[in-house]
């Protein structure tokens, strides 16, 4: 059974899934391929971007929980620039169907919550436990902030017609 703090992190991720589903409903399927939520990127592109990063991190968290070596990231070796990696993800995922992309990100919430719950207590409190995020303590980390702080303002502006 995870600690109260780990459970709170997992519960916040699960609650964010409900937020995500409401956002998808707000956008509606007729606007998913319309540029605007991220410049030239569509909402589908944004969902694929979020899923790609999360699906890269979940196996890493699972490896940390097991005390195993981290899996290699999916992008080409030596690629370290986030913008370059985002472009690589976008090109890789461009041909995926809308349903596949939305389902992929939607399902990632529960997988992430379960990965967090599986972390040992000492790992969850260690600021060096996540090698790709030094200084981040799992029980103090908001695993949903990227969407809310970096992307949601532009999505809302796009939906409101003010972008």
C-alpha positions as CSV (number, residue, x, y, z in Angstrom):
1,X,0.0,0.0,0.0
2,X,1.5,3.4,-1.0
3,X,2.0,6.1,1.6
4,X,-0.6,8.8,2.0
5,X,1.7,11.2,0.1
6,X,2.2,8.8,-2.8
7,X,-1.5,8.1,-2.9
8,X,-2.2,11.8,-3.0
9,X,0.1,12.2,-6.0
10,X,-1.6,9.2,-7.7
11,X,-5.0,10.6,-6.9
12,X,-4.1,14.0,-8.4
13,X,-3.1,12.3,-11.6
14,X,-6.4,10.3,-11.7
15,X,-8.3,13.6,-11.1
16,X,-6.5,15.2,-13.9
17,X,-7.7,12.5,-16.2
18,X,-11.2,13.7,-15.6
19,X,-10.0,17.3,-16.4
20,X,-8.4,16.0,-19.6
21,X,-11.6,14.2,-20.7
22,X,-13.6,17.4,-20.1
23,X,-11.0,19.4,-22.2
24,X,-11.2,16.9,-25.0
25,X,-15.0,17.3,-24.9
26,X,-14.6,21.1,-24.9
27,X,-12.5,20.9,-28.0
28,X,-14.8,18.4,-29.8
29,X,-13.7,16.0,-32.5
30,X,-14.5,18.5,-35.3
31,X,-11.6,20.8,-34.1
32,X,-8.9,18.2,-33.3
33,X,-7.1,18.7,-36.6
34,X,-7.3,22.4,-36.6
35,X,-4.1,24.3,-36.1
36,X,-4.0,26.7,-33.2
37,X,-3.6,25.2,-29.7
38,X,0.2,25.3,-30.1
39,X,1.0,27.5,-33.1
40,X,0.8,25.3,-36.1
41,X,0.2,22.2,-34.0
42,X,-3.3,20.8,-33.7
43,X,-5.0,19.5,-30.6
44,X,-4.2,16.0,-31.9
45,X,-0.5,17.0,-32.2
46,X,-0.6,18.4,-28.6
47,X,-2.2,15.1,-27.3
48,X,0.4,13.1,-29.1
49,X,3.2,15.3,-27.6
50,X,1.8,14.8,-24.1
51,X,1.4,11.1,-24.6
52,X,4.9,10.8,-26.1
53,X,6.6,12.4,-23.2
54,X,4.5,10.6,-20.6
55,X,5.1,7.2,-22.3
56,X,8.8,7.9,-22.2
57,X,8.8,8.7,-18.5
58,X,6.5,6.0,-17.2
59,X,8.9,3.1,-18.0
60,X,11.6,5.2,-16.4
61,X,9.6,5.6,-13.2
62,X,8.8,1.9,-13.3
63,X,12.5,1.1,-13.6
64,X,13.4,3.4,-10.7
65,X,10.7,1.6,-8.6
66,X,12.3,-1.8,-9.4
67,X,15.9,-0.5,-8.9
68,X,16.6,-1.4,-12.6
69,X,18.5,0.5,-15.2
70,X,16.6,3.2,-17.0
71,X,15.4,2.3,-20.5
72,X,16.8,4.3,-23.4
73,X,14.5,7.0,-24.7
74,X,12.8,6.4,-28.0
75,X,14.4,9.2,-29.9
76,X,17.8,8.8,-31.7
77,X,20.9,8.6,-29.5
78,X,22.5,12.0,-29.0
79,X,19.4,14.0,-29.4
80,X,19.1,16.2,-26.3
81,X,17.3,19.4,-27.3
82,X,13.7,19.4,-26.3
83,X,12.5,21.3,-29.4
84,X,14.3,18.7,-31.6
85,X,12.8,15.8,-29.6
86,X,9.3,17.4,-29.8
87,X,9.8,17.7,-33.6
88,X,10.9,14.1,-33.8
89,X,7.8,13.0,-31.7
90,X,5.5,15.0,-34.0
91,X,7.0,13.5,-37.2
92,X,6.8,10.0,-35.6
93,X,3.2,10.3,-34.5
94,X,1.8,12.4,-37.4
95,X,0.1,9.4,-39.1
96,X,-1.5,8.0,-36.0
97,X,-5.3,8.1,-35.9
98,X,-7.0,10.6,-33.6
99,X,-8.6,7.9,-31.6
100,X,-5.3,6.1,-31.1
101,X,-3.6,9.4,-29.9
102,X,-6.5,10.3,-27.6
103,X,-6.8,6.8,-26.2
104,X,-3.0,6.6,-25.7
105,X,-2.9,9.8,-23.6
106,X,-6.1,8.9,-21.7
107,X,-4.8,5.5,-20.7
108,X,-1.4,7.0,-19.6
109,X,-3.1,8.6,-16.5
110,X,-3.8,5.3,-14.8
111,X,-0.4,3.8,-15.9
112,X,1.4,6.9,-14.4
113,X,-0.6,6.7,-11.2
114,X,0.2,3.0,-10.8
115,X,3.9,3.7,-11.5
116,X,3.9,6.4,-8.8
117,X,2.1,4.1,-6.3
118,X,4.7,1.4,-6.9
119,X,7.6,3.6,-5.8
120,X,9.3,2.7,-2.5
121,X,8.8,5.4,0.1
122,X,12.6,6.2,0.3
123,X,12.6,6.7,-3.5
124,X,9.5,8.9,-3.4
125,X,11.3,11.2,-0.9
126,X,14.7,11.3,-2.6
127,X,15.4,14.4,-4.6
128,X,17.8,12.4,-6.8
129,X,15.6,9.4,-7.5
130,X,14.6,10.6,-10.9
131,X,17.8,11.0,-12.9
132,X,16.2,13.0,-15.6
133,X,14.7,15.5,-13.0
134,X,17.3,16.2,-10.4
135,X,16.0,18.0,-7.4
136,X,12.4,16.8,-7.9
137,X,10.9,14.9,-5.0
138,X,8.2,12.6,-6.3
139,X,5.8,13.3,-3.4
140,X,6.2,17.0,-4.0
141,X,6.0,16.9,-7.8
142,X,2.9,17.9,-9.8
143,X,3.0,15.4,-12.7
144,X,0.2,17.3,-14.4
145,X,1.6,20.8,-14.5
146,X,3.1,20.7,-18.0
147,X,-0.4,20.6,-19.6
148,X,-1.9,23.2,-17.2
149,X,0.9,25.7,-17.1
150,X,2.5,25.5,-20.5
151,X,-0.3,24.5,-22.8
152,X,-3.7,25.2,-21.2
153,X,-3.5,29.0,-21.6
154,X,-3.0,28.8,-25.4
155,X,-5.6,26.0,-25.7
156,X,-8.2,28.2,-23.9
157,X,-7.3,31.2,-26.0
158,X,-7.6,29.1,-29.1
159,X,-11.0,27.8,-28.0
160,X,-12.2,31.3,-27.1
161,X,-11.0,32.6,-30.4
162,X,-8.6,35.0,-28.8
163,X,-5.3,33.5,-30.0
